[in-house]
Amino acid sequence: MKLPIRTSIALNEETLRILEKLKEPNVSQSDLIRRALKFYYTFRGFGEGELERLKIHAEMLIGGEHVIVDLDHLVTMLRIIESTPQKDKFWDEHRRIARSHAEQFRYLNLDRILKRLEACNFFRLVKMEDEYILIFGNEEIKKFISVFLQEVFDILTLNAQMKEELTKIRIAVIK
């Protein structure tokens, strides 16, 4: 068996605190550092934004309350719904679900809510100083999110104003 190569590292206060929090019974510091290096190696190409999005995906999927649906499937379903006599029932249910989500979002700020929805690939989010721009690929998903956000805004009384445009929704933060 080949002997492991030894190396020393210098830890600042922050990394020492992290190491202390990560310690597990029956796991050596060396093993912990090896696992951390392997994890970093696997995810080193991810920027901070992608890691945050990955955390959101994991949180939603692990809980079992969300699924991954191809956007073409979603758009097809929304188009079919619009052509049925029960489309009003669908939108009423969608509003009810949005109100339920608003209760779940009550501890989140507007930025976090929009980033969470962006992680679902409903839209691309552009953040300006006092404004968010939600850019959509099609009208059906824009309507779906517009109805959803209107309910969320009404429940949470967020200091923001929505304005719909042809392919986007602008959300101005009111100070």
Buried (B, 14 or more C-beta within 10 A) or exposed (E): EEEEEEEEEEEEEEEEEEBEEEEEEEEEEEEBBEEEEEEEEEEEEEEEEEEEBEEBBEEBEEEEEEEEEEEEEBBEBBEEBEEEEEEEEBBEEBBEEBBEBBEEBEEBEBEEBBBBBBBBBBBEBEEEEEBBBBBBBBBBBBBBBBBBBEBBBEBBEBEBEBEEEEEBBBBBBEE
